[in-house]
């Protein structure tokens, strides 16, 4: 009986360690109340884009040094802000690439890449503006007008929905307000 209890406790502990992080609506509303999380582009819905952490001061900023670098293996413009949750950076990049990176070591946890159609014509390059997060999902729009949901833990596709486009392949114009 005691061995069974130890196995059950070990299984529950292992499951807790491997459980996917969860982002709740309240987490998003709380913004930077927990400064270890950065769950939106601007850090909070006010768009402050400024961390409330106080460890870095004018007196010690000169002591900062790089701890690791991450080579993406891609060329192009990065126009995004990573999301941070439970010590993991979630970031999108040029040409529909996305990564989960261990924030402490810089080790790649997973990588996602969506192949683009060869006949895709874009005015301004294939940049991506970042993830949105809710529950255990990351949401990403693609340069070829798809909305993806990726599993936060594995980077696997949970769904892929093509957004409405015109015959030319561009999104339809926004409706005019009266």
C-alpha positions in Angstrom: 0.0 0.0 0.0 2.8 2.4 0.9 4.6 1.7 -2.5 1.3 2.5 -4.3 1.0 5.8 -2.4 4.6 6.8 -3.3 3.9 5.9 -7.0 0.7 8.0 -7.0 2.4 11.0 -5.3 5.3 10.7 -7.8 2.8 10.6 -10.7 0.9 13.6 -9.5 4.2 15.5 -9.0 5.4 14.6 -12.4 2.1 15.6 -14.0 2.2 19.0 -12.2 5.8 19.6 -13.5 4.8 18.7 -17.1 1.4 20.5 -17.1 1.1 23.2 -19.7 1.0 26.8 -18.3 -2.4 28.4 -18.2 -3.2 32.0 -18.9 -6.6 33.2 -17.5 -8.6 36.2 -18.4 -7.8 37.5 -14.9 -4.1 37.1 -15.6 -4.5 39.3 -18.7 -6.6 41.9 -16.8 -4.0 41.9 -13.9 -1.3 42.9 -16.4 2.0 43.3 -14.6 0.8 42.6 -11.0 3.0 39.5 -11.3 6.2 41.0 -12.7 7.4 37.5 -13.7 4.8 37.4 -16.4 4.6 39.4 -19.6 1.4 38.3 -21.3 0.6 41.0 -23.8 2.4 43.1 -26.3 2.6 46.1 -24.0 2.8 44.2 -20.7 -0.7 45.3 -19.8 -3.8 46.6 -21.4 -2.6 50.2 -20.7 0.3 49.5 -23.0 2.9 50.7 -20.4 5.7 48.5 -22.0 7.7 49.1 -18.8 8.5 46.4 -16.2 7.7 47.0 -12.5 10.8 45.1 -11.5 13.1 47.1 -9.3 16.3 45.0 -9.2 17.9 47.1 -12.0 18.7 50.6 -10.9 20.8 53.5 -12.2 23.5 52.5 -9.8 23.8 48.8 -11.0 22.7 48.9 -14.6 26.4 48.9 -15.7 26.8 45.5 -14.1 24.3 43.9 -16.6 25.8 41.4 -19.0 24.4 39.0 -21.6 23.8 35.5 -20.2 23.0 33.8 -23.5 22.1 34.3 -27.1 19.6 32.5 -29.3 20.3 32.0 -33.0 17.0 31.8 -34.9 18.5 30.5 -38.1 16.3 32.9 -40.1 17.0 36.2 -41.8 14.5 39.1 -41.7 12.9 41.7 -39.5 11.7 40.9 -36.0 8.8 43.2 -35.1 7.4 41.6 -31.9 7.6 41.5 -28.2 8.0 38.0 -26.6 5.4 36.8 -24.1 6.9 35.4 -20.9 5.2 32.8 -18.7 6.7 30.3 -16.2 10.3 31.0 -17.3 9.6 30.5 -21.0 9.8 33.1 -23.8 7.2 32.7 -26.6 8.2 34.7 -29.6 7.3 34.9 -33.3 9.6 35.9 -36.1 10.1 36.6 -39.7 8.4 34.3 -42.3 5.9 32.7 -39.9 8.5 31.2 -37.5 7.7 30.8 -33.8 9.7 29.5 -30.8 9.4 28.6 -27.1 12.8 29.4 -25.4 13.9 28.6 -21.9 14.4 32.1 -20.4 17.2 30.9 -18.1 19.3 29.0 -20.5 18.3 30.2 -24.0 17.6 26.6 -24.9 15.0 26.1 -27.6 12.0 24.1 -26.3 10.1 24.0 -29.6 10.0 25.6 -32.9 7.1 26.1 -35.3 7.3 27.1 -39.0 4.5 27.6 -41.4 5.4 27.2 -45.1 4.0 30.1 -47.2 2.5 29.7 -50.7 5.0 30.5 -53.4 2.6 32.9 -55.1 2.1 35.0 -52.0 2.7 38.7 -52.7 3.0 41.1 -49.8 3.7 44.8 -49.7 5.8 44.9 -46.6 7.5 41.5 -46.0 6.6 38.5 -44.0 6.9 40.0 -40.5 4.8 38.7 -37.6 3.7 40.8 -34.7 3.6 38.2 -32.0 1.5 35.8 -30.0 -1.6 36.2 -28.0 -2.2 33.8 -25.1 -5.2 32.3 -23.4 -5.5 29.0 -21.5 -2.8 26.7 -22.7 -2.9 28.1 -26.2 -0.9 30.6 -28.2 -2.6 32.4 -31.0 -0.8 33.6 -34.1 -1.9 35.1 -37.4 0.1 34.2 -40.5 1.2 36.2 -43.5 -1.1 34.1 -45.7 -4.2 35.1 -43.7 -4.6 32.1 -41.3 -5.4 32.2 -37.5 -3.5 29.4 -35.7 -3.7 28.1 -32.2 -0.6 26.4 -31.0 -0.2 24.2 -27.9 1.9 26.2 -25.5 3.8 23.2 -24.3 4.6 21.5 -27.6 4.1 24.1 -30.3 1.7 21.6 -32.0 -1.2 23.1 -34.1 -4.5 22.9 -32.3 -6.4 24.6 -35.1 -5.8 26.5 -38.3 -8.5 28.7 -39.7 -8.3 30.6 -43.0 -9.5 34.1 -42.6 -11.8 35.6 -45.2 -10.0 37.2 -48.1 -10.9 38.8 -51.4 -10.1 37.2 -54.8 -6.8 38.9 -54.9 -5.8 37.2 -51.7 -5.9 40.3 -49.6 -8.2 40.8 -46.6 -11.5 42.5 -47.5 -11.8 46.2 -46.6 -13.2 47.1 -43.2 -16.8 48.0 -43.3 -17.5 51.8 -43.2 -19.1 53.1 -40.1 -22.3 55.1 -40.6 
